[in-house]
């Protein structure tokens, strides 16, 4: 089995979202505003909110969500340990299928961390 390239999935997803934004600008601008409002710092940090979104992405079996929210959780300051514990909570809530997608999220974490090390 070949591994998915989560940094590539993330880049592709963001590019297609930009294309879609040119086709339905009001909808995508509104979604972007919702995302910014929902993940911005408040009582919870932005990193915590991205980790919550990641756990939901794992539970609903969404590769794109995993790529997007692992990337954004790291960018918001989430640590390796925090992402791994988030995977554990998602597994507890989602059972066997979440184990499979939790492994996908763990692989995404490793890929984004490797990419970050290469950029240093």
C-alpha positions in Angstrom: 0.0 0.0 0.0 1.3 3.4 -0.9 1.2 6.2 1.6 -0.8 9.3 1.0 1.1 12.6 0.7 -0.7 14.8 3.2 1.3 18.0 2.5 0.4 17.5 -1.2 -3.3 16.8 -0.3 -3.3 20.0 1.8 -1.7 22.1 -1.0 -4.1 20.6 -3.6 -7.2 21.1 -1.4 -6.2 24.8 -0.8 -5.7 25.4 -4.5 -9.0 23.8 -5.4 -10.8 25.8 -2.7 -9.3 29.0 -4.2 -10.6 27.9 -7.6 -14.0 27.2 -6.1 -13.9 30.6 -4.5 -13.6 32.2 -7.9 -16.8 30.3 -9.0 -18.8 30.9 -5.8 -17.1 33.8 -4.1 -19.8 34.7 -1.6 -20.2 31.1 -0.3 -16.4 30.5 0.0 -15.8 33.9 1.5 -18.6 33.2 4.1 -17.1 29.8 4.8 -13.6 31.3 5.2 -15.1 33.8 7.6 -16.8 31.1 9.6 -13.5 29.1 9.7 -11.6 32.2 10.9 -14.2 33.0 13.6 -14.5 29.4 14.8 -10.8 28.8 15.0 -9.6 32.1 16.3 -8.3 32.4 19.8 -10.9 33.0 22.5 -11.6 31.0 25.6 -9.8 28.2 23.7 -6.6 28.7 21.8 -6.6 28.4 18.0 -4.4 25.3 18.3 -7.0 23.7 20.6 -9.7 24.4 18.1 -7.7 23.0 15.3 -7.2 19.9 17.3 -10.9 19.6 17.9 -11.5 19.9 14.1 -8.9 17.3 13.5 -10.6 14.8 15.9 -13.9 15.4 14.0 -12.1 14.9 10.7 -10.8 11.6 11.9 -14.2 10.5 13.2 -15.9 11.3 9.9 -13.1 9.7 7.8 -12.1 12.8 5.9 -8.6 12.7 4.3 -8.8 16.4 3.3 -9.9 17.4 6.8 -7.0 15.4 8.3 -4.5 17.1 6.0 -5.9 20.6 6.5 -6.3 20.4 10.3 -3.0 18.6 11.1 -1.3 21.4 9.1 -3.2 24.2 10.7 -2.9 22.7 14.2 0.9 22.6 13.9 0.9 26.1 12.4 -1.2 27.3 15.4 1.4 25.9 17.8 0.1 22.4 18.6 2.8 20.0 19.6 3.5 16.5 18.4 2.2 15.1 21.7 -1.0 17.2 21.5 -1.8 16.0 18.0 -1.1 12.4 19.1 -3.4 12.7 22.1 -6.1 14.2 19.9 -5.8 11.1 17.7 -6.4 9.1 20.9 -9.5 11.0 21.8 -10.9 10.6 18.2 -10.2 6.8 18.4 -12.1 6.6 21.7 -15.1 8.4 20.2 -15.0 6.7 16.8 -13.9 3.1 17.5 -12.3 0.9 14.9 -12.8 3.1 11.8 -11.2 6.0 13.8 -8.2 3.8 14.4 -7.7 3.6 10.7 -8.1 7.4 10.2 -6.1 8.0 13.3 -3.2 6.2 11.7 -3.8 8.4 8.6 -3.6 11.5 10.9 -0.4 10.2 12.5 1.1 9.7 9.1 0.1 13.2 8.2 1.7 14.6 11.4 5.0 12.8 10.6 4.9 14.1 7.0 4.3 17.7 8.0 7.0 17.5 10.7 9.5 16.1 8.2 8.6 18.9 5.7 9.2 21.5 8.4 12.6 20.0 9.3 13.6 20.2 5.7 12.7 23.8 5.5 14.9 24.8 8.5 
